[in-house]
Amino acid sequence: VSKTFPVNTYGRHTFTCKTICGGRKKLICGIDIKCGNPPDEPGNVSCIQMGTDSHPVCTWDKGRLTYLDTTYVIQ
């Protein structure tokens, strides 16, 4: 069995496949799809370190909203 579903909105979408046997529904399989934008390249990156023993504190503009869980790493 094959089915195509257009995903036209951002966020999480859950699709499930069920069977009906003897009037009862049974879940066969499913999938969660997260739809969003790829992250923009960070802009206006600024890091400040107070003294030689402290850790730097950095800030940046993330760009547009991704609608996805996004993790940024500074190297």
C-alpha positions, -999 to 999 in steps of 0.1 A, spaced: 0 0 0 13 34 -9 -1 69 -2 12 104 -7 3 132 17 12 168 9 27 186 40 19 223 35 22 236 70 51 239 95 53 219 127 48 182 136 25 159 116 16 124 127 4 98 101 -8 64 112 -19 33 93 -47 12 109 -66 -19 100 -102 -27 107 -109 -63 116 -142 -75 131 -152 -39 136 -121 -32 157 -93 -8 147 -57 -19 152 -27 4 148 -2 -11 123 24 16 119 30 54 120 54 82 115 60 117 129 72 142 104 85 177 114 84 203 87 102 236 88 129 259 74 166 251 74 184 274 99 200 306 85 237 312 90 241 330 123 248 367 121 262 394 144 282 368 164 297 384 196 317 366 223 329 382 255 352 366 281 358 382 315 393 374 326 415 344 317 397 318 338 361 323 328 342 308 299 333 330 269 296 340 266 284 343 231 253 358 214 241 358 178 211 365 156 195 332 147 177 344 116 142 333 106 122 309 127 129 273 117 99 255 134 124 227 141 145 218 171 178 236 163 211 234 181 239 259 175 276 251 181 304 277 181 338 263 172 
